[in-house]
């Protein structure tokens, strides 16, 4: 079945990874590297992070619960509000250019993002200007699914199926890009071609290969 649809994660794919900002925060707070990931991977379906991504709690409750979870793991000096301030990554211009190029080639574009009801807009921006920049990017997609709006988060298989149903596409017609392997696995198991993103350059190279496009035909910033 030919590929007709490209579905993107947002943070860590269209923008730089928030994990980079988390690591800088950890250095500033004097806690071990990847402490934020350690907290968020403990009880991953029911912890504060998971509940916030499903909009089951608000920012104040997330701050309280995350701080408690960190302290329970012996991680002191790291709060939920600290983490929220790190969420908005930097836009990767080459990825935005690739969206336009793919659209011009006739591909359908989707975005599935695990986000939280914090900040401004889908990208959780901290300023109006940044929120407007993210909104302009989101307009390029034919459909966007935000975990905080639908109450389902990756890696729940339902969220990928929801996207295909919204776009009227078969799973086998889709390529899915995400910077987390745990989110790529269910997409692949459902029949999508999954690309784990480690950098913008690698993502575009792999996408060109999967789509049988010439090398360096995606992501050219004018």
N, C-alpha and C positions, 0 to 999 in steps of 0.2 A: 504494500500500500504506500503510495507516494507521500512524502512529508509535505504538509501544507501549513502547519502551525508551529510556531515557536513560542514557548511559554518560559518566562523569566521569573526568577526570584528577584527581589529588589536590592535589599541591603547585602553587600558582599558580591553583587553581580553588576547591577547598574551603578551602584555607588561602592566606595571602598568598604572593606569589612569593618563592622563595629568592634570586632575582636582586637583590632589594632589599637583602637581608642581604649578598650578595656585594659589592655596591657600597659598603656601609658598611665592610666588611672592607678593600676596596681603598683607600679613603680613609685608614683607620687605618694601613695598611702602606705608604702613599706610592707606590702603583703606579697605573698608568692605569686609568680606568674600564673595566669589562667585560673586565678581564684574565682572570678566571676563565672567562668564556664563550669567550674567545679560545683558552685552553688546551684547553678541552673540545670545541671545534669543529675542532681540528687533528687529523687522522686520526680522525674521529668514530666509526668502527666498531671501531677497535682500540686506542684510547688507554686510559689508566688509568681514566677515568670510565666508558667503555663496558664495559670488562672488569669493573669493580666492580659496575655495575648488573646484569650477568649473573652475579654471584657467582663469577667466575672467579679473583678474587684477594681477599685479606682486607684489613682496614683498614690494617695496617702496610705491606703491599705497595703499597696505593693511595697512602699518604702518601709513600713513597719514589719511586714512579714519577711521580706528579703533580708533585712538587717538581722532579724532573729535567726533565720536559716544560716546566714553567714557565721554568726556567733556560735551556733550549735556545732559548726564544723571547726571551731577554733580560729575563725577569721574575724579579727576585730578591726574597727576603723573603716569598714566598707559598708556603705548604706545603699538602699534602693534608689534614693534620689541621686546619688553619685552615678549610678549605672544609667539612669534615664538621661542624664546630661550627655552621655556618650553615644547615643543611638544614631544620630544623624550623620552618616558618612559623607565623604566628598564625592560629587558626581564624576563619573568617568566619561569624558567627552567622546572617546572612541566607541563606547557602548551605545551612547545616544545616537551617534552617527550610524552605527550598525542598525539600530531600530529603523531609522529612516530608509536605509538602503534595503533592508528586508521588506519593508512596507512597499517600496518602489518595485520590488521584484514580485509582488503579489502574495507574499506570505501573510497569514493571519497571526496577530500578536496577542499574547495574553500575559498577565502578571499575577502571580500568587505570592503574597507577602504576609509573613507572620509579623504583625505589628501590634502596637499597644495604643490605647486611647490616651495618648500623652503628646504634648507638643502641638504643632500645627500641621494638619493634613496627613495623608497616607505615609509620608516619609518622616513624620514626627519631627519636623523642622523646628528650630528654635526662634527663627525670625520670619517676618512676613515675606521678605525678598526670597529667602530660601524656600519657603512654602510655595511661592509662585513659580519658582524654577522647577520644583518637583511636580507641581500640578501640570506644567507644560509637558513634562516627560510622560506623565501618566496618560495624557490625552492621546499619545501615540498608540496606546494599546486598544485593541478591540474590546477587551473585557479585563477588569481588575477585580481580584478577590482579596479582601483584607480580613485576616483572621479575627481582628477585633470587631468587625462588623457582622460576620457570619457565625461567629461562635465556634468555629472549627479551625484547628491549626495543623500545619505540617508537623509530623509526617503522617497524620491521619489520611488514609487513602481516599476518604470521601471528598477531600478538598480538591484533589486532582480530577476526580470524576465530575465534581460540580463545574469545574472549568470547561471540560469537554462538552458537558451538557449545555452550558451557556453558549458555547461557540458552535454547537451542532457538529462537532468533530469526533471521530473515532480516536481512541487512545493511541492506536498504532500510527496515526497521522501526525503525531506530535513529538517534538524535541523539548526536553525540559532542562533548564540550567539552574544550578543552585550551588552555593559554596559549602553546603553541609552534606556529607555523604549520607547521613541518616535521613535526609529529605529526598535524596536522589533514589535511594533504594526502593521505596514504594512506587515511585513513578515508573522505574524500570520494571518492577514486578507486574505492574498493570499493563505494560506493553509499550510505554513511551521509550524513546531513546534518551537516556539521561547523560548529561555532561556535568561532572563535578568541577567547579570553578576554583582555581587557585590564584588566577590573575586575569586581568582583562585580556591581555594578549593571548594567553593560553586558551581562554574561553572562545575567542573569535577564531583562532586557528582550528580548534576542534569542531566548531560549528561549520566552518567552511568545508571541512572534510566530510562531516555527516551530510551536508547538503550538496556535496559535490560541486562546490563553487571554487573558482580560481583562488590561489593563495593571495592573501592581502587584499581581497576584494571587499572585505568588510572593515568598518571602523576607520575609514580615512577621514580625518578631520580637516576641513578646508579653512 
